[in-house]
Amino acid sequence: MAVSIGQLNTLVVVKEKDFGFYLDGEQLGEILLPKRYIPKGKRVGDDIEVFIYLDSSDQLIATTETPKVKVGEFAGLTAVAVNHVGAFFDWGLPKDLLVPFSQQKIRVEEGETHLLFVYLDHDTNRIVATTKVDALLNREEIPYRTGDKVKAIIGDKTDIGFKCIIDDCFWGCYFSKTLSGS
C-alpha cells in the first residue's frame, strides 16, 4: 500500500540526525520526523506510525500526533483565524487546517464551528477542507431501523435541533426540545 498524505502510515526509520529521524516515505521520498515526536527507544530500522502532512514551508513532515480528522473524513471543527486566503480551523496539529473562501458554503467567522470534509488538493498536495458537504452525502433511502447504532457528527444548529452527519454518509437531525421552546 502506498504512503498517503493526510493519513496514518507505518514507516521505517532510515536515518537519524540531531534534529530528528528520516522515514522511508516510499514514492514520496524521505520524510522528516522532528525530534520532539520521536517515541522513546526508537532507532534506525524500527517502524513508527505517523501522520503525514505539509508544514508551513510546504515540506512533507511526519508527526506521531493524531489530528482530529484525516483526509476523507467529516468533522465539526472551530475556526481559529480568518485572513485573505480563507478560514483556519484547529484540527489538533501545529499547522491549522485551511478552508479557502472558494470552499466555504457561507462566510466563516473566527470562533464559529462548522461541519467540514477534509480532502487532499492534488495540485498542491496540501490538506484542505470544505464546508460544502451537501453533495458529498448520500441522497438514497437511509438503511437504518429503530435501535440501530450509528456514529453521528453534530453540525449546524437549526430551529428544531442540530444537523448531523450519520456514519459519514447521510444527513440526520438531533432533535432538541430546548431549542424549540418545549
SEBAVEX-786410 format. One record per residue (C-alpha): residue in one letter; x, y negated, z negated; residue number from 0. Coordinates in pm, 1 decimal, padded with zeros to 6 digits. Layout:
<rs>
R   res         c1         c2         c3     n
R     A          X          Y          Z   NUM
...
</rs>
This chain:
<rs>
R   res         c1         c2         c3     n
R     M    00000.0    00000.0    00000.0     0
R     A    00138.0   -00342.3    00096.5     1
R     V    00222.5   -00607.1   -00161.1     2
R     S   -00059.7   -00862.4   -00183.0     3
R     I   -00053.8   -01229.5   -00276.4     4
R     G   -00328.3   -01304.8   -00526.4     5
R     Q   -00342.2   -00952.1   -00668.6     6
R     L   -00170.5   -00745.8   -00936.2     7
R     N    00114.1   -00544.5   -00785.4     8
R     T    00360.7   -00296.9   -00934.8     9
R     L    00706.0   -00394.6   -00806.7    10
R     V    01059.2   -00267.8   -00866.7    11
R     V    01328.1   -00489.0   -01020.1    12
R     V    01613.5   -00510.3   -00766.1    13
R     K    01838.5   -00784.9   -00911.6    14
R     E    01897.5   -00955.3   -01243.6    15
R     K    02006.6   -01321.4   -01264.3    16
R     D    02038.7   -01563.5   -01557.8    17
R     F    01705.6   -01724.0   -01464.1    18
R     G    01505.7   -01403.1   -01406.3    19
R     F    01457.6   -01087.8   -01203.0    20
R     Y    01416.3   -01048.5   -00830.7    21
R     L    01149.9   -00794.0   -00741.9    22
R     D    01111.8   -00591.7   -00422.9    23
R     G    00814.3   -00758.5   -00254.5    24
R     E    00841.5   -00522.7    00043.4    25
R     Q    00707.3   -00709.3    00352.0    26
R     L    00715.2   -01038.7    00154.9    27
R     G    01085.7   -01010.8    00068.7    28
R     E    01234.5   -01055.9   -00277.4    29
R     I    01011.8   -01237.0   -00527.3    30
R     L    01136.8   -01414.5   -00838.2    31
R     L    01000.1   -01320.4   -01180.0    32
R     P    01117.6   -01605.5   -01407.0    33
R     K    01298.2   -01506.4   -01727.5    34
R     R    01013.4   -01616.1   -01958.9    35
R     Y    00784.5   -01346.4   -01807.8    36
R     I    01024.5   -01051.8   -01828.7    37
R     P    00891.8   -00782.4   -02063.9    38
R     K    01137.1   -00680.0   -02334.9    39
R     G    01358.7   -00387.3   -02240.0    40
R     K    01306.8   -00408.4   -01860.4    41
R     R    01608.2   -00374.8   -01631.0    42
R     V    01707.8   -00318.0   -01268.4    43
R     G    01526.2   -00016.3   -01122.8    44
R     D    01221.7   -00048.3   -01352.0    45
R     D    00865.3   -00108.8   -01232.1    46
R     I    00679.0   -00418.4   -01351.9    47
R     E    00313.5   -00508.4   -01294.1    48
R     V    00296.2   -00870.8   -01177.3    49
R     F    00059.3   -01119.0   -01018.5    50
R     I    00198.9   -01293.7   -00709.3    51
R     Y    00117.4   -01649.7   -00601.7    52
R     L    00285.6   -01960.4   -00459.6    53
R     D    00438.1   -02200.3   -00713.2    54
R     S    00421.8   -02581.3   -00688.8    55
R     S    00713.8   -02570.3   -00438.8    56
R     D    00519.8   -02321.1   -00220.6    57
R     Q    00764.7   -02042.1   -00305.5    58
R     L    00641.4   -01692.3   -00385.4    59
R     I    00657.7   -01634.7   -00758.6    60
R     A    00565.7   -01343.3   -00984.2    61
R     T    00420.5   -01358.2   -01332.8    62
R     T    00321.9   -01098.4   -01589.6    63
R     E    00034.5   -01326.7   -01690.9    64
R     T   -00303.9   -01223.2   -01552.4    65
R     P   -00521.9   -01503.0   -01412.0    66
R     K   -00891.4   -01531.8   -01497.7    67
R     V   -00974.9   -01443.7   -01136.2    68
R     K   -00793.6   -01285.6   -00841.2    69
R     V   -00830.3   -01312.9   -00462.8    70
R     G   -01162.5   -01165.7   -00351.9    71
R     E   -01339.4   -01232.0   -00682.5    72
R     F   -01603.5   -01473.4   -00812.5    73
R     A   -01568.4   -01666.5   -01139.6    74
R     G   -01712.1   -01958.7   -01328.1    75
R     L   -01421.6   -02199.0   -01390.0    76
R     T   -01380.6   -02554.3   -01519.8    77
R     A   -01228.9   -02838.9   -01316.7    78
R     V   -00931.9   -02993.1   -01496.0    79
R     A   -00840.7   -03257.5   -01236.0    80
R     V   -00959.3   -03416.8   -00911.8    81
R     N   -00734.4   -03602.1   -00668.4    82
R     H   -00715.6   -03694.9   -00297.6    83
R     V   -00694.7   -03325.8   -00187.2    84
R     G   -00970.6   -03172.8   -00395.5    85
R     A   -01051.7   -03036.1   -00738.3    86
R     F   -00820.4   -02825.0   -00950.3    87
R     F   -00952.1   -02551.8   -01179.1    88
R     D   -00795.4   -02379.5   -01479.5    89
R     W   -00754.4   -02013.8   -01391.1    90
R     G   -00501.1   -01924.9   -01659.8    91
R     L   -00176.0   -01983.9   -01467.5    92
R     P    00064.2   -02280.8   -01480.1    93
R     K   -00040.6   -02396.4   -01130.2    94
R     D   -00412.5   -02482.9   -01121.2    95
R     L   -00643.2   -02337.7   -00854.9    96
R     L   -00738.2   -02577.1   -00571.7    97
R     V   -01085.4   -02616.7   -00425.9    98
R     P   -01031.6   -02851.4   -00127.7    99
R     F   -01303.6   -03111.8   -00064.5   100
R     S   -01397.3   -02922.1    00253.5   101
R     Q   -01478.4   -02616.2    00038.9   102
R     Q   -01699.4   -02798.5   -00213.7   103
R     K   -02076.4   -02750.0   -00180.5   104
R     I   -02124.1   -03063.0   -00391.9   105
R     R   -01851.7   -03304.0   -00501.6   106
R     V   -01678.2   -03160.9   -00810.5   107
R     E   -01600.1   -03383.4   -01106.7   108
R     E   -01339.1   -03321.2   -01375.0   109
R     G   -01480.4   -03124.3   -01669.3   110
R     E   -01753.9   -02952.2   -01466.5   111
R     T   -01783.0   -02574.7   -01448.0   112
R     H   -01862.9   -02422.0   -01108.3   113
R     L   -01903.3   -02078.3   -00957.0   114
R     L   -01609.2   -02013.3   -00725.5   115
R     F   -01494.4   -01748.6   -00482.0   116
R     V   -01116.1   -01712.2   -00459.3   117
R     Y   -00951.7   -01632.5   -00126.2   118
R     L   -00614.2   -01639.5    00045.4   119
R     D   -00572.6   -01908.5    00311.0   120
R     H   -00393.0   -01701.5    00574.8   121
R     D   -00248.0   -02011.2    00746.7   122
R     T   -00062.8   -02130.2    00434.3   123
R     N   -00054.2   -01816.1    00212.4   124
R     R   -00198.3   -02033.3   -00063.9   125
R     I   -00460.0   -01904.6   -00301.9   126
R     V   -00758.5   -02141.0   -00291.9   127
R     A   -01126.3   -02125.4   -00378.0   128
R     T   -01465.2   -02238.9   -00253.8   129
R     T   -01788.1   -02338.1   -00425.9   130
R     K   -01975.6   -02248.6   -00105.0   131
R     V   -02064.3   -01899.4   -00225.5   132
R     D   -02418.4   -01851.4   -00087.1   133
R     A   -02306.9   -01694.5    00243.0   134
R     L   -02077.7   -01454.1    00055.6   135
R     L   -02357.6   -01287.9   -00137.9   136
R     N   -02574.8   -01005.1   -00010.1   137
R     R   -02922.5   -01103.7    00109.4   138
R     E   -03054.7   -00743.5    00113.7   139
R     E   -03300.1   -00596.5   -00132.3   140
R     I   -03146.2   -00555.2   -00475.2   141
R     P   -03095.1   -00183.9   -00557.7   142
R     Y   -03143.7   -00211.6   -00936.3   143
R     R   -03409.5   -00074.7   -01167.7   144
R     T   -03512.9   -00190.0   -01512.8   145
R     G   -03248.6   -00085.2   -01763.4   146
R     D   -02956.7   -00068.8   -01516.4   147
R     K   -02635.1   -00220.8   -01648.5   148
R     V   -02477.9   -00494.0   -01435.0   149
R     K   -02187.2   -00736.2   -01450.5   150
R     A   -02309.0   -01097.6   -01441.3   151
R     I   -02110.8   -01416.1   -01387.1   152
R     I   -02305.8   -01711.7   -01524.1   153
R     G   -02318.6   -02013.8   -01296.4   154
R     D   -02513.1   -02333.4   -01244.9   155
R     K   -02786.4   -02446.7   -01482.4   156
R     T   -03137.8   -02464.5   -01332.9   157
R     D   -03482.8   -02562.2   -01464.0   158
R     I   -03553.9   -02201.9   -01568.2   159
R     G   -03212.3   -02084.7   -01687.0   160
R     F   -02881.2   -02015.3   -01518.3   161
R     K   -02799.2   -01883.7   -01172.3   162
R     C   -02565.8   -01587.9   -01189.2   163
R     I   -02385.8   -01350.9   -00958.0   164
R     I   -02468.0   -00985.2   -01017.2   165
R     D   -02194.0   -00725.7   -00953.7   166
R     D   -02013.9   -00968.0   -00718.3   167
R     C   -02290.7   -00907.7   -00461.3   168
R     F   -02626.4   -01065.1   -00546.0   169
R     W   -02776.9   -01385.5   -00679.6   170
R     G   -02963.5   -01346.1   -01005.2   171
R     C   -03111.5   -01564.1   -01275.9   172
R     Y   -03062.1   -01558.5   -01650.3   173
R     F   -03386.5   -01698.7   -01787.4   174
R     S   -03362.9   -01925.8   -02089.0   175
R     K   -03662.4   -02034.4   -02297.5   176
R     T   -03469.0   -02325.4   -02446.2   177
R     L   -03421.8   -02486.3   -02103.9   178
R     S   -03786.7   -02467.2   -02002.6   179
R     G   -03907.2   -02616.0   -02330.9   180
R     S   -04090.0   -02299.9   -02450.3   181
</rs>
